């Protein structure tokens, strides 16, 4: 679990940052930048919610946004302004807001059944 990462010797394994910076309950840790895009991950790269991901993860959205006149799969796409940005239709970005240990509660509830 994220809070257990600090128990690993990540620095010895090559991590070049403070392991305590990976997960923070206040949402400022590096793991809070990671989003699940349903089939892949991405990461926030701006305070305004811009997400960076791999081409294969965004392929469906690129395909849906393309037309015969604007074939983004073939020619690529670059928005120079916010007004030029196009939506990633069909995608939802899931963000970890928190988690809690529930094993004890589940075990107690299952013993009552």
N, C-alpha and C positions, 0 to 999 in steps of 0.2 A: 504494500500500500504506500501511497506517496509519503506519509510521515515516517515510514520505515527506511526510506532511501538514505537518510543521514546515518543509519547504522552500518551501511556498506562502506567499504574503504574505496570510495570512488576516485579519490585523488591518486591512490596507488594504481588504480586502473586507468589513469590518464586524464581524469577530469581536471580542467584548468580553471575552475571557478569554485567558489565556496559552496559546498553541497547544501548548506542551509538556505541558499538562494533558489533551490529547485522548487520546493513547495513551501508556501506560507499561507496560513489560514486566512490572512487578510486579503488574499487574491493578488499579491504583488510578486509572487514567485514565478519563475520561468514556466512551470507547468500550467499556469493560468493563461498563458498565451496560446496553448495548444487547443485546437478545436477539432471535433469529430465531424467529418462531412459525409458520413454514411457511405463507407466504402474506401475511405482514406482519411488522412489528417491534413491539417494546415495549421498555420499559426498567424496570430495577429501581428501585423507589422506597422500598425499606426494606431494612435489613440482614437481614431475615428472608425475603427473596425475593418480596415482593409486587411484581407486575408490572402496569404501566399500559400499556394499548394502546387502539386505536381500536375503536369499536363494530363496524365491518364486519369487523375481524380476529377478534373474539371471537364473532361472530354464531352460528357453529355450536355453540359451547359453551353459549351462552345458550339456544339452541333446544333442545339436548339436555337441559339442566337444567330446562326448563319443563315444566309439566303443565297440565291443564285448570284445576286449582285455583290454580296459581301460574304465570301467564303472564308470565314475565320480559321477553319481547320487547315485550309490550304495556304492562306496568306498571313495568318496571325492577326493580332489585334493589340493596339496600344492606345489607351485613353490618356490624352494629354491634360484633360480637365475632368472635374467631377461630372460635368454635363455630358461628356462623351462616354462615361461608364455605362455598361450594359448589365442588367440583372442576370444572376445565375439561376434561371428558372428551374424549379424542381429540387433545389438544394436547401437543406437546413443545416445550420451550424450549431452543433451541440457543444456547450461549454460546461466544464466541471465547476460548479459553484461551491461544492463542499461534499463531504462524505462523513459517515459515522460508523462506528463499530456496532453491529446489530446481532452478532452471533449469539450472545447470551439471551437476548429477547426472543430470538427465533427458537433457540433450544428450549426455553421455558414454555413458550407457546405450543411447541410440538409435543411436549410432555403432557400438556393438558388435554390434548385431543384423544 
